[in-house]
Amino acid sequence: NYPLLTATWKVAPALGAGCAAILKPSELSSLTCLELADVCREVGLPPGVLNILTGLGPDAGAPLASHPHVDKIAFTGSTATGSRIMAAAAQMVK
């Protein structure tokens, strides 16, 4: 499933480097990422290391882009949404 492949491309390097990750999937394909979280839990990934945040972009994604404790953002999607994310993240040079 392509949404699963995209999600693992984004979170695997962060988890491999020992970082916690928040994955905000598209509201159209959230179930795949929720299943990824279940698999990670089953294999013993500690709670809080991989967090799945579902919801609409303005309600769930936008606060991530501008939050001061989010150090890095990786994005896959439309140019218009990418421009909004870039503008929010640039305020803190993410």
LUMGUVEX-201852 format. One record per atom (N, C-alpha, C, CB): atom name; residue in one letter; x, y, z. Coordinates in steps of 0.05 Angstrom, whole numbers, plus 32768, in hexadecimal, padded with zeros to 4 digits. Each point is the difference from the previous one (the first is absolute). Glycine has a CB too. Example, Ala and Ser with C-alpha at 12.3 -4.5 7.8 and 13.67 -1.06 7.14 Angstrom:
ATOM name resn    x    y    z
ATOM    N    A 8108 7F8E 809C
ATOM   CA    A 7FEE 8018 8000
ATOM    C    A 8012 8018 8000
ATOM   CB    A 7FDA 7FE9 8019
ATOM    N    S 801F 802C 7FD9
ATOM   CA    S 8010 8018 8001
ATOM    C    S 7FF1 8016 800E
ATOM   CB    S 8018 7FF3 7FD5
END
This chain:
ATOM name resn    x    y    z
ATOM    N    N 8011 7FE9 8000
ATOM   CA    N 7FEF 8017 8000
ATOM    C    N 8012 8019 8000
ATOM   CB    N 7FDB 7FE7 8018
ATOM    N    Y 8021 802B 7FD5
ATOM   CA    Y 8011 8017 7FFE
ATOM    C    Y 8000 8012 8018
ATOM   CB    Y 7FF9 7FFD 7FD0
ATOM    N    P 7FF1 8009 803D
ATOM   CA    P 8001 8010 8019
ATOM    C    P 8012 7FF4 8015
ATOM   CB    P 7FD2 8011 7FF6
ATOM    N    L 802E 7FD5 800C
ATOM   CA    L 8012 7FF2 8014
ATOM    C    L 801D 8004 7FF8
ATOM   CB    L 7FDC 7FDE 800A
ATOM    N    L 802A 801F 7FDC
ATOM   CA    L 801C 8004 7FF7
ATOM    C    L 8009 801C 8005
ATOM   CB    L 7FF9 7FDE 7FDD
ATOM    N    T 7FF7 8036 801D
ATOM   CA    T 8007 801C 8005
ATOM    C    T 8005 8005 801E
ATOM   CB    T 7FE5 800E 7FD7
ATOM    N    A 8009 7FE7 803A
ATOM   CA    A 8003 8004 801D
ATOM    C    A 801A 7FF3 800A
ATOM   CB    A 7FCE 8000 8004
ATOM    N    T 8038 7FE8 7FF3
ATOM   CA    T 8019 7FF4 800A
ATOM    C    T 8019 800E 7FF5
ATOM   CB    T 7FE8 7FD4 8002
ATOM    N    W 8017 8037 7FE6
ATOM   CA    W 8017 8010 7FF6
ATOM    C    W 8005 8017 8013
ATOM   CB    W 7FF5 7FF3 7FD1
ATOM    N    K 7FF6 8019 803A
ATOM   CA    K 8002 8017 8011
ATOM    C    K 8009 7FFA 801C
ATOM   CB    K 7FDD 8015 7FE4
ATOM    N    V 8017 7FD6 8028
ATOM   CA    V 8006 7FFB 801D
ATOM    C    V 8017 7FED 8005
ATOM   CB    V 7FD0 8009 8008
ATOM    N    A 8036 7FE5 7FE6
ATOM   CA    A 8015 7FEC 8005
ATOM    C    A 801B 800D 8006
ATOM   CB    A 7FE8 7FE1 7FE2
ATOM    N    P 8021 8033 800E
ATOM   CA    P 801A 800C 8007
ATOM    C    P 8000 800E 801C
ATOM   CB    P 8008 8007 7FCF
ATOM    N    A 7FE2 8006 8038
ATOM   CA    A 7FFF 800D 801A
ATOM    C    A 8001 7FEB 8016
ATOM   CB    A 7FE5 8026 7FEC
ATOM    N    L 800B 7FC5 8012
ATOM   CA    L 8000 7FEB 8014
ATOM    C    L 801B 7FF2 8001
ATOM   CB    L 7FCF 7FFA 7FFA
ATOM    N    G 803D 8001 7FEF
ATOM   CA    G 801B 7FF4 7FFF
ATOM    C    G 8015 8011 800D
ATOM   CB    G 7FF2 7FE9 7FD7
ATOM    N    A 800B 8031 8029
ATOM   CA    A 8013 8012 800C
ATOM    C    A 7FFB 8004 801E
ATOM   CB    A 8005 8017 7FD4
ATOM    N    G 7FE6 7FDC 8036
ATOM   CA    G 7FF9 8002 801C
ATOM    C    G 7FEE 8017 8008
ATOM   CB    G 802B 7FEB 8008
ATOM    N    C 7FC8 8021 7FE4
ATOM   CA    C 7FEF 8017 8005
ATOM    C    C 7FE3 7FF6 8002
ATOM   CB    C 801F 801F 7FE7
ATOM    N    A 7FD1 7FF0 8027
ATOM   CA    A 7FE3 7FFC 8000
ATOM    C    A 7FF5 800D 7FE7
ATOM   CB    A 7FFD 7FFF 8033
ATOM    N    A 7FEC 7FF8 7FC4
ATOM   CA    A 7FF4 800B 7FE7
ATOM    C    A 7FE2 8003 8004
ATOM   CB    A 8024 7FEB 7FE4
ATOM    N    I 7FD1 802A 800F
ATOM   CA    I 7FE4 8004 7FFE
ATOM    C    I 7FF9 7FFE 7FE2
ATOM   CB    I 7FFD 801E 802A
ATOM    N    L 7FF1 7FD1 7FCF
ATOM   CA    L 7FF8 7FFC 7FE5
ATOM    C    L 7FE4 800A 7FFD
ATOM   CB    L 801E 7FD8 7FFA
ATOM    N    K 7FDE 803C 7FF5
ATOM   CA    K 7FE5 800B 7FFB
ATOM    C    K 7FF9 7FF7 7FE3
ATOM   CB    K 8006 8028 8020
ATOM    N    P 7FEB 7FC2 7FDD
ATOM   CA    P 7FF9 7FF7 7FE5
ATOM    C    P 7FEA 8010 7FF4
ATOM   CB    P 800E 7FD2 800D
ATOM    N    S 7FEF 802B 7FD9
ATOM   CA    S 7FE9 800C 7FF3
ATOM    C    S 7FE6 7FF6 800D
ATOM   CB    S 801A 8003 7FD5
ATOM    N    E 7FD3 800F 802D
ATOM   CA    E 7FE6 7FF7 800B
ATOM    C    E 7FF3 7FEC 7FEE
ATOM   CB    E 7FFB 802D 8016
ATOM    N    L 800E 7FCF 7FD2
ATOM   CA    L 7FF5 7FEC 7FED
ATOM    C    L 800D 7FE5 8003
ATOM   CB    L 7FF6 8025 7FE1
ATOM    N    S 8020 7FD9 802E
ATOM   CA    S 800E 7FE6 8002
ATOM    C    S 800B 7FFB 801C
ATOM   CB    S 800B 8004 7FD0
ATOM    N    S 7FE7 8005 8044
ATOM   CA    S 8009 7FFD 801C
ATOM    C    S 8001 7FE4 800A
ATOM   CB    S 7FEE 802D 8008
ATOM    N    L 8000 7FC2 7FEE
ATOM   CA    L 7FFE 7FE4 800B
ATOM    C    L 801A 7FF1 7FFC
ATOM   CB    L 7FCF 8001 7FF6
ATOM    N    T 803E 8003 7FF3
ATOM   CA    T 801A 7FF2 7FFB
ATOM    C    T 8014 8007 8015
ATOM   CB    T 7FF6 8001 7FCF
ATOM    N    C 800C 8019 8039
ATOM   CA    C 8014 8008 8013
ATOM    C    C 7FF8 7FF7 801D
ATOM   CB    C 800B 8027 7FE2
ATOM    N    L 7FDC 7FD8 8023
ATOM   CA    L 7FF7 7FF5 801A
ATOM    C    L 8008 7FE2 8002
ATOM   CB    L 7FDA 8022 8002
ATOM    N    E 8024 7FD0 7FE8
ATOM   CA    E 8009 7FE4 8000
ATOM    C    E 801E 7FFE 8004
ATOM   CB    E 7FDA 7FF4 7FE2
ATOM    N    L 8035 801F 8012
ATOM   CA    L 801D 8000 8004
ATOM    C    L 8006 8004 801E
ATOM   CB    L 8007 8013 7FD2
ATOM    N    A 7FEB 7FFE 803B
ATOM   CA    A 8004 8004 801D
ATOM    C    A 7FFA 7FE7 8010
ATOM   CB    A 7FF4 8030 7FFB
ATOM    N    D 7FF7 7FC1 7FFD
ATOM   CA    D 7FFA 7FE7 800D
ATOM    C    D 8016 7FEB 7FFD
ATOM   CB    D 7FCF 8009 7FF8
ATOM    N    V 803C 7FF6 7FF0
ATOM   CA    V 8017 7FED 7FFB
ATOM    C    V 8018 8008 8011
ATOM   CB    V 7FEF 7FF8 7FD1
ATOM    N    C 8017 8022 8030
ATOM   CA    C 8016 800A 8010
ATOM    C    C 7FFD 7FF9 801D
ATOM   CB    C 8007 8025 7FDF
ATOM    N    R 7FE0 7FDE 802B
ATOM   CA    R 7FFA 7FFA 801C
ATOM    C    R 8004 7FE1 8005
ATOM   CB    R 7FE0 8027 8002
ATOM    N    E 8016 7FC9 7FEB
ATOM   CA    E 8003 7FE3 8002
ATOM    C    E 801C 7FF6 8001
ATOM   CB    E 7FD5 7FFD 7FE8
ATOM    N    V 803D 8011 800A
ATOM   CA    V 801C 7FF7 7FFF
ATOM    C    V 8011 800D 8017
ATOM   CB    V 7FFC 7FFA 7FCF
ATOM    N    G 7FF7 8016 8042
ATOM   CA    G 800D 800A 8018
ATOM    C    G 800B 801C 7FFF
ATOM   CB    G 800C 7FD3 8006
ATOM    N    L 7FEC 803D 7FE6
ATOM   CA    L 8008 801C 8000
ATOM    C    L 7FF3 800D 8019
ATOM   CB    L 8004 8002 7FCD
ATOM    N    P 800C 800C 8043
ATOM   CA    P 7FF5 800C 8018
ATOM    C    P 7FEB 8015 7FFB
ATOM   CB    P 802B 7FF8 8015
ATOM    N    P 7FC1 800A 7FFD
ATOM   CA    P 7FEB 8015 7FFC
ATOM    C    P 800C 801B 7FFE
ATOM   CB    P 7FE1 7FE4 801A
ATOM    N    G 8014 802C 7FD4
ATOM   CA    G 8009 801C 7FFC
ATOM    C    G 8016 8004 7FED
ATOM   CB    G 7FF2 8007 802D
ATOM    N    V 801A 7FE3 7FC8
ATOM   CA    V 8015 8003 7FED
ATOM    C    V 7FF5 8006 7FE4
ATOM   CB    V 801C 7FE0 801B
ATOM    N    L 7FCF 8012 7FDD
ATOM   CA    L 7FF2 8006 7FE7
ATOM    C    L 7FE4 8008 8007
ATOM   CB    L 801D 7FDF 7FE5
ATOM    N    N 7FDC 8039 8014
ATOM   CA    N 7FE6 800B 8006
ATOM    C    N 7FF2 8006 7FE6
ATOM   CB    N 8010 8014 802B
ATOM    N    I 7FD7 7FE4 7FD2
ATOM   CA    I 7FF0 8005 7FE8
ATOM    C    I 7FEB 8015 8007
ATOM   CB    I 8008 7FD0 7FEE
ATOM    N    L 7FF9 8045 8004
ATOM   CA    L 7FED 8017 8004
ATOM    C    L 7FEE 8001 7FE8
ATOM   CB    L 8021 801A 801D
ATOM    N    T 7FC6 7FDF 7FE6
ATOM   CA    T 7FED 8001 7FEA
ATOM    C    T 7FF0 8019 8002
ATOM   CB    T 7FFD 7FCE 7FFF
ATOM    N    G 7FF8 803A 7FEA
ATOM   CA    G 7FEF 8018 7FFF
ATOM    C    G 8005 8010 7FE7
ATOM   CB    G 8000 8001 8031
ATOM    N    L 7FF2 8014 7FCC
ATOM   CA    L 8003 8012 7FE9
ATOM    C    L 8019 8011 8003
ATOM   CB    L 7FCE 8001 7FFA
ATOM    N    G 803D 8007 7FF0
ATOM   CA    G 8019 8010 8000
ATOM    C    G 7FFE 8019 8011
ATOM   CB    G 8008 7FEF 7FD3
ATOM    N    P 7FE4 8022 8029
ATOM   CA    P 7FFF 8019 8010
ATOM    C    P 7FFE 7FFA 801E
ATOM   CB    P 7FEB 8017 7FD9
ATOM    N    D 8008 7FD3 802F
ATOM   CA    D 7FFB 7FFA 801C
ATOM    C    D 8017 7FF0 800D
ATOM   CB    D 7FCF 8002 7FF7
ATOM    N    A 803D 7FED 7FF9
ATOM   CA    A 8014 7FEE 800B
ATOM    C    A 801C 8006 7FF6
ATOM   CB    A 7FDD 7FDD 8004
ATOM    N    G 8026 8027 7FE2
ATOM   CA    G 801A 8004 7FF4
ATOM    C    G 800B 801C 8004
ATOM   CB    G 7FF4 7FDF 7FDF
ATOM    N    A 7FFC 8035 801F
ATOM   CA    A 800A 801B 8004
ATOM    C    A 800C 8005 801B
ATOM   CB    A 7FDE 800F 7FE1
ATOM    N    P 8016 7FE8 8035
ATOM   CA    P 800D 8004 801A
ATOM    C    P 801B 7FF1 8002
ATOM   CB    P 7FD3 8004 8014
ATOM    N    L 8031 7FE6 7FDE
ATOM   CA    L 801A 7FF3 8000
ATOM    C    L 8015 8011 7FF3
ATOM   CB    L 7FE9 7FD3 8000
ATOM    N    A 8010 8038 7FE9
ATOM   CA    A 8013 8010 7FF0
ATOM    C    A 800A 8018 8010
ATOM   CB    A 7FE9 7FF1 7FD6
ATOM    N    S 8006 801A 803B
ATOM   CA    S 8008 8019 800E
ATOM    C    S 8007 7FFB 801E
ATOM   CB    S 7FE3 8019 7FE2
ATOM    N    H 801C 7FCE 8027
ATOM   CA    H 8006 7FFA 801C
ATOM    C    H 801E 8002 8006
ATOM   CB    H 7FD8 7FE2 8002
ATOM    N    P 802F 802C 8013
ATOM   CA    P 801D 8004 8006
ATOM    C    P 800F 7FE7 8008
ATOM   CB    P 7FF4 802D 800E
ATOM    N    H 7FFF 7FBE 7FFA
ATOM   CA    H 800E 7FE7 8007
ATOM    C    H 8002 7FEC 7FEA
ATOM   CB    H 7FF0 8008 802E
ATOM    N    V 8005 7FFE 7FBB
ATOM   CA    V 8003 7FEF 7FE8
ATOM    C    V 8019 800B 7FF1
ATOM   CB    V 7FCD 7FF6 7FFC
ATOM    N    D 8048 7FF9 8003
ATOM   CA    D 8019 8008 7FF4
ATOM    C    D 8003 7FFD 7FE2
ATOM   CB    D 8013 7FF4 802B
ATOM    N    K 7FDE 7FF9 7FCA
ATOM   CA    K 8003 7FFB 7FE3
ATOM    C    K 7FE5 7FF8 7FF5
ATOM   CB    K 8030 7FF1 8006
ATOM    N    I 7FCC 8017 7FE1
ATOM   CA    I 7FE7 7FF9 7FF2
ATOM    C    I 8007 7FF4 7FE5
ATOM   CB    I 7FE6 8024 8018
ATOM    N    A 800F 7FC5 7FE2
ATOM   CA    A 8001 7FF5 7FE5
ATOM    C    A 7FE4 7FFF 7FF5
ATOM   CB    A 802A 7FE4 800B
ATOM    N    F 7FD3 8023 7FDC
ATOM   CA    F 7FE5 8004 7FF5
ATOM    C    F 7FFE 7FF3 7FE5
ATOM   CB    F 7FFB 802A 8019
ATOM    N    T 7FEE 7FC9 7FE2
ATOM   CA    T 7FF9 7FF6 7FE5
ATOM    C    T 7FE4 800A 7FFB
ATOM   CB    T 801E 7FD7 8003
ATOM    N    G 7FDE 8037 7FE7
ATOM   CA    G 7FE5 8009 7FFA
ATOM    C    G 8000 8017 7FEB
ATOM   CB    G 7FF2 7FF3 802E
ATOM    N    S 7FF9 801D 7FD2
ATOM   CA    S 7FFD 8014 7FEC
ATOM    C    S 8012 8018 8004
ATOM   CB    S 7FD1 7FF2 7FFC
ATOM    N    T 8034 801C 7FEF
ATOM   CA    T 8011 8018 8001
ATOM    C    T 7FF4 8016 8012
ATOM   CB    T 8011 7FF5 7FD2
ATOM    N    A 7FD5 800E 802D
ATOM   CA    A 7FF2 8014 8010
ATOM    C    A 8004 7FFA 801E
ATOM   CB    A 7FDE 8008 7FDB
ATOM    N    T 801D 7FDF 802C
ATOM   CA    T 8004 7FF9 801D
ATOM    C    T 801D 8002 8008
ATOM   CB    T 7FD8 7FE1 7FFD
ATOM    N    G 803A 8016 7FF1
ATOM   CA    G 801D 8002 8006
ATOM    C    G 8008 801D 8004
ATOM   CB    G 8007 7FD7 7FE5
ATOM    N    S 7FEE 803C 800D
ATOM   CA    S 8007 801C 8003
ATOM    C    S 7FF7 800A 801C
ATOM   CB    S 7FFC 8007 7FCF
ATOM    N    R 7FEC 7FF0 803A
ATOM   CA    R 7FF7 8008 801A
ATOM    C    R 8011 7FF4 8016
ATOM   CB    R 7FD1 8004 7FEE
ATOM    N    I 8037 7FE3 800F
ATOM   CA    I 8011 7FF3 8014
ATOM    C    I 801B 800D 8000
ATOM   CB    I 7FE8 7FD5 7FF9
ATOM    N    M 8023 8031 7FF0
ATOM   CA    M 801A 800D 7FFF
ATOM    C    M 8000 801C 800E
ATOM   CB    M 8009 7FE7 7FD5
ATOM    N    A 7FE2 8028 8026
ATOM   CA    A 7FFE 801A 800D
ATOM    C    A 7FFE 7FFE 801E
ATOM   CB    A 7FE9 8011 7FD7
ATOM    N    A 8008 7FDB 8033
ATOM   CA    A 7FFD 7FFD 801D
ATOM    C    A 801A 7FF6 800C
ATOM   CB    A 7FD0 7FF6 7FFA
ATOM    N    A 803D 7FF6 7FF9
ATOM   CA    A 8019 7FF5 800A
ATOM    C    A 8017 8013 7FFF
ATOM   CB    A 7FEF 7FD3 7FF3
ATOM    N    A 8011 803F 7FF9
ATOM   CA    A 8016 8012 7FFC
ATOM    C    A 8003 8014 8017
ATOM   CB    A 7FFA 7FFC 7FD0
ATOM    N    Q 7FF0 8009 803F
ATOM   CA    Q 8001 8012 8016
ATOM    C    Q 8014 7FF7 8015
ATOM   CB    Q 7FD0 800C 7FF7
ATOM    N    M 8035 7FD9 800B
ATOM   CA    M 8012 7FF5 8013
ATOM    C    M 8017 7FF1 7FF3
ATOM   CB    M 7FDA 7FFD 8020
ATOM    N    V 8029 8006 7FC6
ATOM   CA    V 8015 7FF4 7FF0
ATOM    C    V 8001 7FE1 8004
ATOM   CB    V 801B 802B 8002
ATOM    N    K 7FCF 7FC8 7FF6
ATOM   CA    K 7FFE 7FE3 8002
ATOM    C    K 8009 7FF3 7FE7
ATOM   CB    K 7FDB 8004 8021
END
